[in-house]
Amino acid sequence: SVVVHTEMGNGVTLRVGVAPNDVATSVPQVIGRSLHEAKSRLWESGLNVGEIEFDGDMDISDRNRAKVYQQSALVDEPLSYGERVSLRLTTDSERVESAIAEVERRLVERERAKMEADSIAKAEQRLLDSIANAEKAMQKQAPQAQDDFFF
């Protein structure tokens, strides 16, 4: 808690936040969502909404039915609290569906790459364990061989 004493009538500026470079949240998937839903999801993740662009000339009713087809940060990208994510919206349902398919493809690709990296790391660990076990076995046999040689 902070206590500030000031004279009546004077203004007070209070700045509250987290340290810059404090990576603490990941970007949610907002592609395919309305502007209202996208803003809510970003705010729930501790992020701010950056620039908002609408394709073409849209009136209010078009903007209300528009969906996000592009976001400036990748889904699950780690960001600091308070960072901004810009959005582009359209009423073109094919463009939105194409963007959703692209995000899903990237997520599958990322998961596959992660699984491959995990698999390679596990194989490397098994190889290192095998080498260590072989070295231990050789060390156990080595003194006996030396003793036999000298006796």
N, C-alpha and C positions, 0 to 999 in steps of 0.2 A: 504494500500500500504506500501511496505517496501523499504527503501533506504539503500543500503549497500555501504560504501566507502572502497575501498581496493586499494592497489598498483597495477599498471599494471603488468600483468604476474602472479599474485597470483590467485590461484583457490578459488572458492566459492562453498560450499555445501549447498544446499537449501533443506530442508525437509518440505514437505507440506502434511497435512493430517487432519484427524478428531480425536477427542479424542477416545482412546480405550474404549470399553464398551458402546459406543454411538450407541444404536440399532436404526437404521434408515431405514432399507430396508428389504424386504422379498425375499426369494429365489424363482426364477421363475421355472416353469416346463420346463425342457429341455430334458426330456426323450422322445425318438423318433425323436430327431433332429440330424442333422449332426453336426460335431465338429465345423464348421464355425458358424452355427446358434446358437449352444449352447453357444459358446464364446460371440457372440454378445448379446444374451439375458442376460447373466451374467454381462457383462460390462455395459449394459444399466441400470441394477439394482444397479450398484455401487459395484459389487463384482468382485473378481479376479478368474482366473481359477487356480485350484490346479493341482494335479497330473493327467495325462491323461494316461489311460491304454487301450490297444487294446487287445481283446481276440485272442489268437493264433498267428501264424505268418502271418502277413498281409503285402502285398506289397503296394506300393503307391496307386494303383487304388482301392484296397480293403479298404484302410484307407479313401479314398475319398467318398466311398459309405457307410461306417460304420455309425451306428446310436448309440446315447447314450441309454444305457439300465439301467444305475445306476448313481446316483449322491449322493455325500456324505452328503448333507443337504436335509432335507425334504422340499417339496414344501410348500411355504408360511411361512416357519420357519423364525422368525425374526433374522437378523444378523447385525453386525456392517458393515458399509461401509468398503470396502477393504478386507474383509475376503475372504478366498479361498474356492472354491467348487471343489472337485475332480470329475472326470468323468471316466466312463468305457464305451467302445464302442465295438460293434460287428456288423458283417454282417448277423447274424442269425435273420431273420425277426420274427420268432416265439418268440424268446427271447425278442425282442423289444416289440412286441405286448403284451406279457405276463406282461412285466414291466409296460407298459402303463395302462393295465387293473388293475394292483395292485395299482398304484398311484391313479387312478380314484376311486377304492374301498376305499382307505384310506381317500380320500377327502370327499367322501359321508359319510363315518363313522364319520369323524371329524365334518362335518356339522350337522349330526344327533345328535351327542353328544352335540354340541353347542345349537341346538334347544331344546333338552331335558333340558339342564341346564337353558336356558332362561325361559322355561316353568315352571320349578321348582321354579325359582326365582320369577316369576310372581305369582305363587300360594302362595308362602310364603308371598309375599307382600300383597296379598288379605287377607290372614289369619291375618296378623298383623293389617291391616286396620279394619277388622271386630272386632278384639279384642279391638282396640282403640275406635271404635264407641260404642261398648258395654259398655266399661268403662265410656265413656262420658255420655251415657244414664243412667247408674247406679248412676253417680254423680249427675245428674239432679234430679233423683227420691229420692236419699238419704236424702237431707235436708227436703223435704216434709214429709217423713216418720218420721224423728226425731221430726219435729214440731208437727205432729199429735200425737205422743207418749206423748209429754210433755203437750199438751193442753187438 
